[in-house]
């Protein structure tokens, strides 16, 4: 599945403002724990073309194993390709991956509030050791990447969001902690 989303760093006041604008579209509040793995045969390093991730996500609603390839265009985030499968026991999957030689690279913990409004899934994430972010993801009908990005930017503008964060939580935490 091709995923196009925009990420914005915000403060508490902006988060509250967005909550108020979207309150009628609120769907859930969850805690997600993402455990990222590196395989034994290579590192998922950042390159000009992008980056790969293997993640086990634990939350009260859904546990999943996800492979994600983030695609960059001239060093900037373009989109990502995700393949996910629901799992019933994330701890067992983590144990199996470790036994196969995969090593835990990072654990990202966040409190997530989700809002679904017609063509968009909008989340407000409070990420441990990183801060508060808004993510705008297209869930509308199929369109070109360019059209989807334009629609997401328009929605961001409606919410008063301007500066797109071109790195995901994992990369931001790696940079912050110099990993």
C-alpha positions as CSV (number, residue, x, y, z in Angstrom):
1,X,0.0,0.0,0.0
2,X,1.3,3.4,-0.9
3,X,0.9,5.9,1.9
4,X,1.1,9.7,1.6
5,X,1.2,11.7,4.8
6,X,2.5,15.0,6.1
7,X,4.0,15.6,9.5
8,X,4.1,18.8,11.5
9,X,5.7,19.6,14.8
10,X,3.4,21.7,17.1
11,X,3.1,22.9,20.6
12,X,0.5,22.2,23.3
13,X,-1.6,25.3,22.4
14,X,-1.7,24.4,18.7
15,X,-2.7,20.8,19.6
16,X,-5.6,22.1,21.6
17,X,-6.7,24.4,18.8
18,X,-6.7,21.5,16.3
19,X,-8.6,19.3,18.8
20,X,-11.3,21.9,19.0
21,X,-11.5,22.3,15.2
22,X,-11.7,18.5,14.7
23,X,-13.6,17.5,17.8
24,X,-16.7,16.2,15.9
25,X,-14.3,13.8,13.9
26,X,-12.6,12.3,17.0
27,X,-12.4,8.5,16.9
28,X,-10.0,7.2,19.5
29,X,-7.1,7.8,21.9
30,X,-4.5,5.0,22.2
31,X,-0.9,4.4,23.3
32,X,1.3,2.9,20.7
33,X,4.6,1.2,21.3
34,X,6.7,0.7,18.2
35,X,9.7,-1.6,18.4
36,X,12.0,-1.1,15.4
37,X,14.4,-3.9,14.3
38,X,17.5,-4.2,12.2
39,X,18.0,-7.5,10.4
40,X,21.2,-9.5,10.9
41,X,22.4,-9.2,7.3
42,X,22.2,-5.4,6.8
43,X,21.4,-2.1,8.4
44,X,18.3,-0.1,7.4
45,X,20.4,3.1,6.8
46,X,19.1,6.4,5.5
47,X,20.2,7.0,1.9
48,X,19.3,9.4,-0.9
49,X,16.6,7.0,-2.1
50,X,15.0,6.4,1.3
51,X,15.0,4.0,4.2
52,X,13.6,0.7,5.3
53,X,11.9,-0.1,8.6
54,X,10.7,-3.3,10.3
55,X,8.4,-2.6,13.2
56,X,6.3,-4.4,15.7
57,X,3.5,-2.1,16.9
58,X,1.6,-2.7,20.1
59,X,-1.7,-0.9,20.9
60,X,-5.0,-1.8,22.5
61,X,-6.8,-1.9,19.2
62,X,-4.4,-3.6,16.9
63,X,-1.0,-5.3,17.0
64,X,0.9,-5.6,13.8
65,X,4.2,-6.4,12.1
66,X,5.0,-3.8,9.4
67,X,7.7,-3.5,6.7
68,X,7.9,0.1,5.5
69,X,10.0,1.6,2.8
70,X,10.2,5.3,2.9
71,X,10.9,6.9,-0.5
72,X,12.7,10.2,-0.9
73,X,12.8,12.5,-3.9
74,X,15.9,14.6,-4.0
75,X,16.4,14.0,-0.3
76,X,12.9,15.0,0.7
77,X,10.1,12.6,1.9
78,X,7.9,11.6,-1.1
79,X,5.8,8.7,0.2
80,X,6.1,5.3,1.7
81,X,5.2,1.7,0.9
82,X,3.9,-0.4,3.7
83,X,3.1,-4.0,4.1
84,X,1.5,-4.9,7.4
85,X,0.0,-8.0,9.0
86,X,-2.0,-8.2,12.2
87,X,-0.5,-10.3,14.9
88,X,-2.1,-11.7,18.0
89,X,1.0,-11.8,20.2
90,X,3.5,-9.0,19.7
91,X,5.8,-10.3,22.5
92,X,6.1,-13.6,20.8
93,X,6.9,-12.0,17.4
94,X,9.6,-9.8,19.1
95,X,11.0,-13.0,20.7
96,X,11.1,-14.8,17.4
97,X,12.8,-11.9,15.6
98,X,15.5,-11.8,18.3
99,X,16.0,-15.5,18.0
100,X,16.5,-15.1,14.2
101,X,19.2,-12.5,14.9
102,X,17.3,-9.3,14.5
103,X,18.3,-6.7,16.9
104,X,16.1,-4.0,18.5
105,X,17.2,-0.7,17.1
106,X,14.8,1.7,18.8
107,X,11.5,1.8,20.7
108,X,9.2,4.7,20.0
109,X,6.3,5.4,22.4
110,X,3.5,7.8,21.7
111,X,0.0,8.8,22.9
112,X,-2.1,9.1,19.7
113,X,-5.4,10.9,19.2
114,X,-7.1,10.1,15.9
115,X,-9.6,12.1,13.9
116,X,-11.2,10.9,10.6
117,X,-12.7,13.6,8.4
118,X,-13.9,12.5,4.9
119,X,-10.6,12.1,3.0
120,X,-8.2,12.5,5.8
121,X,-7.0,10.6,8.9
122,X,-5.5,13.2,11.2
123,X,-3.6,12.3,14.3
124,X,-2.1,14.3,17.2
125,X,0.8,12.4,18.6
126,X,2.6,13.1,21.8
127,X,5.9,11.2,21.3
128,X,8.0,10.4,24.3
129,X,11.3,12.4,24.3
130,X,10.3,14.2,21.1
131,X,7.2,16.4,21.5
132,X,3.8,16.8,19.9
133,X,3.1,16.3,16.2
134,X,0.2,16.4,13.8
135,X,0.1,13.8,11.0
136,X,-2.2,14.3,8.0
137,X,-2.8,11.1,6.0
138,X,-4.8,10.8,2.8
139,X,-7.6,8.1,3.0
140,X,-9.7,9.5,0.2
141,X,-10.2,8.1,-3.3
142,X,-7.2,7.1,-5.5
143,X,-5.4,10.1,-7.0
144,X,-1.9,10.9,-8.2
145,X,0.8,11.4,-5.5
146,X,1.0,15.1,-6.6
147,X,-2.7,15.6,-6.2
148,X,-2.8,13.9,-2.9
149,X,0.1,15.9,-1.5
150,X,-1.6,19.1,-2.7
151,X,-4.9,18.1,-0.9
152,X,-2.9,17.3,2.3
153,X,-1.1,20.7,2.1
154,X,-4.5,22.4,1.7
155,X,-5.9,20.6,4.7
156,X,-2.7,21.5,6.7
157,X,-3.2,25.2,5.8
158,X,-6.9,25.0,7.0
159,X,-5.5,23.8,10.3
160,X,-2.9,26.5,10.5
161,X,0.1,24.2,9.9
162,X,2.9,25.5,7.7
163,X,6.3,23.8,8.1
164,X,6.3,20.2,7.0
165,X,8.5,17.9,9.1
166,X,10.4,15.9,6.5
167,X,11.7,13.2,8.9
168,X,9.7,10.6,10.8
169,X,9.8,9.9,14.6
170,X,12.4,7.2,14.3
171,X,14.8,9.4,12.4
172,X,14.2,12.4,14.6
173,X,14.9,10.4,17.8
174,X,18.0,8.9,16.2
175,X,19.3,12.4,15.5
176,X,18.3,13.7,18.9
177,X,20.1,10.9,20.6
178,X,22.9,10.8,18.0
179,X,22.4,7.1,17.1
